[in-house]
């Protein structure tokens, strides 16, 4: 279990009553914690067997952070995929739960370019937690199980 200090920026100050709460998780053994930049509260490098280093990010934003449709379509555009309507997006989502409650998993792939994003959106009271892994389709598929275990382990420290 890792404890990550909160970024002092206003984006991470979700509410006064939650300031003392910190997100915690169990990190897979081969993931390497790296400096969290921009809006991330944590960043990891995870090696695949083909030698690719996958980028994994954890972020928290206030409210619904634009909602599922806007975020999924932003990720789709990063993969050079066309936008989709919310019904189609939710039709392809997987719903799971952890100690924070129910969450959505989106496995997005550009088959032509062999690039993928595996992303989780966790609505949690007045904020939304995002976990995202980016890389080749082969490596994302290989590390999907570890990513899933990581997401299932997410919880608040209090």
SELO-92811 format. One record per residue (C-alpha): x, y, z; residue in three letters. Coordinates in Angstrom, 1 decimal. Layout:
N
ROLO      X      Y      Z code
ROLO      X      Y      Z  ALA
...
END
This chain:
158
ROLO      X      Y      Z code
ROLO    0.0    0.0    0.0  UNK
ROLO    1.3    3.4   -1.0  UNK
ROLO    0.4    6.8    0.6  UNK
ROLO    0.6    9.7   -1.9  UNK
ROLO    0.8   13.2   -0.6  UNK
ROLO   -1.9   15.5   -2.0  UNK
ROLO   -1.0   18.0   -4.6  UNK
ROLO   -1.4   21.5   -3.2  UNK
ROLO   -3.2   22.7   -6.3  UNK
ROLO   -6.8   23.7   -6.1  UNK
ROLO   -7.9   21.0   -8.4  UNK
ROLO   -7.2   18.3   -5.8  UNK
ROLO   -9.0   20.1   -3.0  UNK
ROLO  -12.3   18.3   -3.4  UNK
ROLO  -13.9   19.5   -0.2  UNK
ROLO  -13.0   20.5    3.3  UNK
ROLO  -14.4   17.4    4.9  UNK
ROLO  -12.4   15.1    2.6  UNK
ROLO   -9.1   16.9    2.8  UNK
ROLO   -7.7   14.4    5.3  UNK
ROLO   -8.9   11.4    3.2  UNK
ROLO   -6.2    9.9    0.9  UNK
ROLO   -6.7    7.4   -1.8  UNK
ROLO   -4.9    4.2   -1.3  UNK
ROLO   -4.3    1.0   -3.3  UNK
ROLO   -2.2   -2.1   -3.6  UNK
ROLO    0.3   -1.8   -6.4  UNK
ROLO    1.3   -4.8   -8.5  UNK
ROLO    4.9   -5.8   -7.8  UNK
ROLO    6.3   -4.9  -11.2  UNK
ROLO    4.8   -1.4  -11.4  UNK
ROLO    7.2    1.4  -10.7  UNK
ROLO    5.9    4.6   -9.0  UNK
ROLO    7.1    7.7  -10.9  UNK
ROLO    6.6   11.4  -10.4  UNK
ROLO    3.0   12.5  -10.7  UNK
ROLO    2.6   15.5  -13.0  UNK
ROLO   -0.2   17.7  -14.2  UNK
ROLO   -3.5   16.5  -12.7  UNK
ROLO   -2.3   13.1  -11.6  UNK
ROLO   -2.2   12.1   -8.0  UNK
ROLO   -0.1    9.0   -8.9  UNK
ROLO    1.8    7.7  -12.0  UNK
ROLO    3.3    4.3  -12.7  UNK
ROLO    5.4    2.6  -15.3  UNK
ROLO    4.5   -1.0  -15.9  UNK
ROLO    6.6   -3.2  -18.1  UNK
ROLO    5.1   -5.7  -20.6  UNK
ROLO    6.8   -8.9  -21.8  UNK
ROLO    7.4   -7.3  -25.2  UNK
ROLO    9.5   -4.6  -23.5  UNK
ROLO    7.0   -1.8  -23.7  UNK
ROLO    6.6    0.5  -20.7  UNK
ROLO    3.0    1.2  -20.0  UNK
ROLO    1.9    4.5  -18.6  UNK
ROLO   -0.7    4.3  -15.8  UNK
ROLO   -2.3    7.4  -14.2  UNK
ROLO   -4.6    8.0  -11.3  UNK
ROLO   -6.5   11.3  -11.1  UNK
ROLO   -9.3   12.8   -9.0  UNK
ROLO  -11.5   15.7  -10.2  UNK
ROLO  -14.4   17.5   -8.5  UNK
ROLO  -18.0   16.6   -9.6  UNK
ROLO  -18.5   14.4  -12.6  UNK
ROLO  -15.5   16.0  -14.4  UNK
ROLO  -17.4   16.3  -17.7  UNK
ROLO  -19.2   13.0  -17.4  UNK
ROLO  -18.7    9.6  -19.1  UNK
ROLO  -19.5   10.7  -22.7  UNK
ROLO  -17.1   13.6  -22.7  UNK
ROLO  -14.2   11.7  -21.1  UNK
ROLO  -14.6    8.5  -23.2  UNK
ROLO  -14.8   10.5  -26.4  UNK
ROLO  -11.7   12.4  -25.4  UNK
ROLO   -9.9    9.1  -25.0  UNK
ROLO  -11.3    7.9  -28.3  UNK
ROLO   -9.9   11.0  -30.0  UNK
ROLO   -6.5   10.2  -28.5  UNK
ROLO   -6.7    6.9  -30.3  UNK
ROLO   -7.9    8.5  -33.6  UNK
ROLO  -11.4    6.9  -33.1  UNK
ROLO  -14.6    8.7  -33.9  UNK
ROLO  -16.9    9.9  -31.0  UNK
ROLO  -19.8    7.8  -29.9  UNK
ROLO  -23.2    8.6  -28.2  UNK
ROLO  -23.7    7.7  -24.6  UNK
ROLO  -25.8    4.7  -25.3  UNK
ROLO  -23.2    3.0  -27.4  UNK
ROLO  -20.5    4.0  -24.9  UNK
ROLO  -22.4    2.4  -22.0  UNK
ROLO  -23.2   -0.7  -24.1  UNK
ROLO  -19.5   -1.4  -24.4  UNK
ROLO  -18.6   -0.6  -20.8  UNK
ROLO  -18.0   -3.1  -18.1  UNK
ROLO  -19.4   -2.4  -14.6  UNK
ROLO  -17.6   -3.6  -11.6  UNK
ROLO  -17.3   -2.6   -7.9  UNK
ROLO  -14.6   -2.0   -5.3  UNK
ROLO  -14.6   -0.5   -1.8  UNK
ROLO  -15.5    2.8   -3.3  UNK
ROLO  -18.6    1.5   -5.0  UNK
ROLO  -19.6    0.7   -8.6  UNK
ROLO  -17.3    1.9  -11.5  UNK
ROLO  -17.1    1.6  -15.2  UNK
ROLO  -14.3    0.1  -17.3  UNK
ROLO  -13.7    1.2  -20.9  UNK
ROLO  -11.4   -0.8  -23.1  UNK
ROLO  -10.8    1.3  -26.2  UNK
ROLO   -8.8    0.0  -29.1  UNK
ROLO   -7.7    1.4  -32.5  UNK
ROLO   -7.2   -1.9  -34.3  UNK
ROLO   -5.6   -0.3  -37.3  UNK
ROLO   -2.9    1.5  -35.2  UNK
ROLO   -2.8   -1.3  -32.5  UNK
ROLO   -3.1    1.3  -29.7  UNK
ROLO   -5.3    1.0  -26.7  UNK
ROLO   -6.5    2.8  -23.6  UNK
ROLO   -7.9    0.9  -20.7  UNK
ROLO   -9.7    3.4  -18.4  UNK
ROLO  -11.8    3.3  -15.3  UNK
ROLO  -14.3    6.0  -14.1  UNK
ROLO  -15.3    5.8  -10.4  UNK
ROLO  -18.0    8.2   -9.4  UNK
ROLO  -17.4    8.9   -5.6  UNK
ROLO  -19.8   11.4   -3.9  UNK
ROLO  -18.6   14.9   -4.9  UNK
ROLO  -15.7   13.8   -7.1  UNK
ROLO  -14.7   11.4   -9.8  UNK
ROLO  -11.6    9.1   -9.8  UNK
ROLO  -10.0    8.1  -13.1  UNK
ROLO   -7.4    5.3  -13.7  UNK
ROLO   -6.0    5.0  -17.2  UNK
ROLO   -3.4    2.8  -18.9  UNK
ROLO   -2.1    3.6  -22.3  UNK
ROLO    0.0    1.6  -24.8  UNK
ROLO   -0.1   -0.9  -27.5  UNK
ROLO   -3.1   -3.2  -27.8  UNK
ROLO   -0.9   -6.2  -27.1  UNK
ROLO    0.6   -4.8  -23.9  UNK
ROLO   -2.7   -3.4  -22.6  UNK
ROLO   -4.3   -6.8  -23.1  UNK
ROLO   -1.4   -8.5  -21.3  UNK
ROLO   -1.6   -6.1  -18.3  UNK
ROLO   -5.4   -5.9  -18.1  UNK
ROLO   -5.6   -8.4  -15.1  UNK
ROLO   -3.0   -6.4  -13.0  UNK
ROLO   -4.9   -3.2  -13.9  UNK
ROLO   -8.1   -4.7  -12.8  UNK
ROLO   -6.6   -5.9   -9.5  UNK
ROLO   -5.2   -2.4   -8.9  UNK
ROLO   -8.6   -0.8   -9.5  UNK
ROLO  -10.4   -3.2   -7.2  UNK
ROLO   -7.9   -2.3   -4.4  UNK
ROLO   -8.7    1.4   -4.4  UNK
ROLO  -10.0    2.8   -1.1  UNK
ROLO  -10.0    5.8    1.2  UNK
ROLO   -7.7    5.7    4.2  UNK
ROLO  -10.5    6.6    6.6  UNK
END
